[in-house]
Amino acid sequence: MTLTVDEFGPSDAPPVVLLHGVGTTGWMWTRQIAALSNELRLLVLDLPGHGRSRAVPWTSLADTASLVADLVAERTTDGRAHVVGLSLGGYVTLHLAATAPRTVSSALVSGVNVLPLPGSGRLRVLSALITPVMSWGPVVRANARALRVPEADLPGYTAAARTTSPRAFRRASDEALDYRVPVDAGASPVPLLAVAGEREHDLTRRSQSRIADAFPAGQARLAPGVGHAWNGERPDLFTAMVRAAVAGAPLPQELLPA
């Protein structure tokens, strides 16, 4: 089975794959699509178990990265694309950049933690408890508040969250708890930018330099004053960052060293 993808922008523009977070869909890139689709060719995916790819089972991050690589090979002239991922999409992007570098022109990952989480067993129990009620209104709204989803985006976030397969939500969330940078990263030539919101968990903030150091062409930054889902909080800055990463241009000065 293949992933659902929407395409925006000129067919001859640089291809950019946008990978969303867990419990949502390609909908989360609405603002980036509006700002970038006149200059870039955007491939906006729904990951396995999410949105219109709900029927595709979530197997693993490695399997999902392979599906993305297959899609890039099918949809681009040279089998390469710039890849941008936030949260779960960031883990997939990181894995792809490390293990299939010929597919990735550049990688931008945001909100990825690769350091050991204290109490990960308790987090697994919490995930198991939340999963059966994850589409219940109060739970969706609580998650939206935790992610600092803008009020204007709540209807779209709610609709996207309710398309997520509970099995995919749990398996993907559990796998992310134990994720570490693949050893292949040390041989990857992919230019990689690792970013976290300044208000994210300390481990996530500290992970960015760990990720960047694992790649010979890695960089790490923090986005000031924002949390995990900051492409909605600061779409202007996020979009400028994507534009710079794709062009290989200097990053926005507002980004902070990590």
KASULMO-V824796 format. One record per residue. N is the residue number from 1. PHI is phi in radians with two decimals (none if undefined). Layout:
# KASULMO-V824796
n=(N/N)
phi=(PHI/PHI)
This chain:
# KASULMO-V824796
n=(1/2/3/4/5/6/7/8/9/10/11/12/13/14/15/16/17/18/19/20/21/22/23/24/25/26/27/28/29/30/31/32/33/34/35/36/37/38/39/40/41/42/43/44/45/46/47/48/49/50/51/52/53/54/55/56/57/58/59/60/61/62/63/64/65/66/67/68/69/70/71/72/73/74/75/76/77/78/79/80/81/82/83/84/85/86/87/88/89/90/91/92/93/94/95/96/97/98/99/100/101/102/103/104/105/106/107/108/109/110/111/112/113/114/115/116/117/118/119/120/121/122/123/124/125/126/127/128/129/130/131/132/133/134/135/136/137/138/139/140/141/142/143/144/145/146/147/148/149/150/151/152/153/154/155/156/157/158/159/160/161/162/163/164/165/166/167/168/169/170/171/172/173/174/175/176/177/178/179/180/181/182/183/184/185/186/187/188/189/190/191/192/193/194/195/196/197/198/199/200/201/202/203/204/205/206/207/208/209/210/211/212/213/214/215/216/217/218/219/220/221/222/223/224/225/226/227/228/229/230/231/232/233/234/235/236/237/238/239/240/241/242/243/244/245/246/247/248/249/250/251/252/253/254/255/256/257/258)
phi=(none/-1.93/-1.46/-1.35/-2.44/-1.93/-2.00/-2.40/1.68/-1.10/-1.18/-1.72/-1.46/-1.00/-1.37/-2.30/-1.61/-1.96/-2.03/-1.46/-1.53/-1.20/1.36/-2.45/-2.51/-1.05/-0.92/-1.10/-1.65/-0.89/-1.22/-1.19/-1.06/-1.07/-1.48/-1.97/-1.27/-1.54/-2.26/-2.25/-1.64/-1.68/-1.93/-1.87/-1.72/-1.82/-1.26/-0.93/1.38/-2.23/0.95/-1.37/-1.77/-1.01/-1.29/-1.47/-1.21/-1.36/-1.79/-2.94/-1.10/-1.10/-1.14/-1.14/-1.04/-1.14/-1.11/-1.14/-1.05/-1.08/-1.15/-1.05/-1.07/-1.34/-1.77/-2.13/-1.30/-2.01/1.28/-2.34/-2.72/-1.32/-2.20/-2.13/-2.43/-2.05/1.04/-0.98/-1.07/-1.18/-1.09/-1.10/-1.09/-1.04/-1.12/-1.12/-1.11/-1.40/-1.82/-2.39/-1.10/-1.17/-1.52/-2.00/-1.29/-2.73/-2.26/-2.26/-2.10/-2.33/1.32/-1.77/-1.88/-2.18/-1.81/-1.03/-1.68/-1.07/1.24/-1.10/-1.10/-1.15/-1.15/-1.17/-1.11/-1.08/-1.06/-1.12/-1.29/-1.32/-0.90/-1.13/-2.03/-1.10/-1.67/-1.24/-0.82/-1.05/-1.20/-1.06/-1.17/-1.13/-1.11/-1.09/-1.13/-1.08/-1.53/1.04/-1.17/-1.03/-0.95/-1.14/-1.65/-1.03/-1.03/-1.16/-1.10/-1.09/-1.08/-1.17/-1.08/-1.34/-1.63/-1.41/-1.20/-0.97/-1.09/-1.14/-1.00/-1.24/-1.15/-1.17/-1.11/-1.13/-1.15/-1.13/-1.06/-1.88/-1.28/-2.26/-1.10/-1.07/-1.10/-1.08/-1.01/-1.12/-1.88/-1.50/-1.51/-1.15/-1.16/-2.17/-1.97/-1.89/-2.34/-2.42/-1.24/-1.06/-1.71/-1.31/-0.99/-0.95/-1.12/-1.16/-1.05/-1.23/-1.15/-1.11/-1.20/-1.10/-1.12/-1.07/-1.17/-1.31/-1.85/-0.98/-1.97/-1.67/-2.33/-2.33/-2.52/-2.08/-1.66/-1.21/1.26/-2.21/-1.79/-1.23/-1.60/-1.44/-1.16/-1.61/-1.19/-2.25/-1.06/-1.10/-1.20/-1.07/-1.13/-1.09/-1.13/-1.07/-1.01/-1.17/-1.10/-1.16/-1.41/1.20/-1.66/-1.01/-1.29/-0.96/-1.15/-1.16/-1.17/-1.76/-1.08/-1.82)
